[in-house]
Amino acid sequence: MFTIKLLLFIVPLVISSRIDQDNSSFDSVSPEPKSRFAMLDDVKILANGLLQLGHGLKDFVHKTKGQINDIFQKLNIFDQSFYDLSLQTSEIKEEEKELRRTTYKLQVKNEEVKNMSLELNSKLESLLEEKILLQQKVKYLEEQLTNLIQNQPETPEHPEVTSLKTFVEKQDNSIKDLLQTVKEQYKQLNQQHSQIKEIENQLRMTNIQEPTEISLSSKPRAPRTTPFLQLSEIRNVKHDGIPADCTTIYNRGEHISGMYAIRPSNSQVFHVYCDVISGSPWTLIQHRIDGSQNFNETWENYKYGFGRLDGEFWLGLEKIYSIVKQSNYVLRIELEDWKDNKHYIEYSFYLGNYETNYTLHVVKITGNVPNAIPENKDLVFSTWDHKAKGHFSCPESYSGGWWWHDECGENNLNGKYNKPRAKSKPDRRRGLSWKSQNGKLYSIKSTKMLIHPTDSESFE
């Protein structure tokens, strides 16, 4: 552009110079050769200007080519992105089709289970009617038999009566078996129903997310889930009844530590980690190993549980209460310090319900570490957002929920996970630590809290 402007500036000057020279030729006569030399200079100036203009146009063409190449590269990148997006959309559609097929199969199974349940109910009703008729017959025969015995006391029992009694007993046993079968079918029906609901919810979320995400962001996203208490591999015990706790599972022949489903009395089904220690099954209610899980949680999370059963977790106060209210239990605490020294302590204990803020009473039984939990006192569970009366400062100054008394101790096993050389002593006091009543402070590397019934019999 600068060259063009320069040329436009020079050309008028040359032309005006040429015009002035022509005008001056009329006024005075000048020699012919001098006029020719002036015209040659003008031509050279024009040629130089045109040359500069050519160089400028050449540079402009090179810049334009570079910009066009950049545009082509961006178009290629856009084409590749659009192609990848189409592939991801196809994958999402395939997954949706698979989910629909699975839903259809589950619906067919659900209908089959419903039909079986109806058939069993009809059979059960007919058997109950037969039972009533047989009971009436037996009652009539018993009355006749009573009259016969009164008239002829030495007469032996009639064989028809004996056979009828035997038949009635068999019918009773058959009805009991059918009732048990109906209960099992009903459980399976509920499980199928819950699975169908989950898949329908997933399909609904997929249908909502797919058009929105493709039109707005042009990039598919996986559905977000927020696990509350995440599990990995769950060991299933028999389907004919869900056990009440780890002791029941152990008595059924499962002697391997792992995750199992239990259902305490008057409670929902949930999963626990059963830890077999020296041939004895314990239910793990708390585990700290590496600080991967934040334990400075809310009251709601401490009530229902958080973390992973195969890592760091808190089972949940409501679940712990549903287990221990079935019988008398022992609380075992296992500690490991940063010198790899292992300690343990066991208590007999009582745990209150929600209305008492899950008040804890403990009495030491045995152990190789000094006691740090006050005995025979009301220990009230508190968190930073749920503070029991008289215990206002504990959860604020000591992170994590714990059982507190009239003063804050330094035995908070749900405190912040601190490595020994990375924090100061006050921070360690507020973290994962165990301070005995004689004043010795243990900085803890890992913890386990386990419960076990004092009576090792099954709750079945």
Disulfide bonds with the S-S distance in Angstrom:
Cys246-Cys274 1.99
Cys394-Cys408 1.96
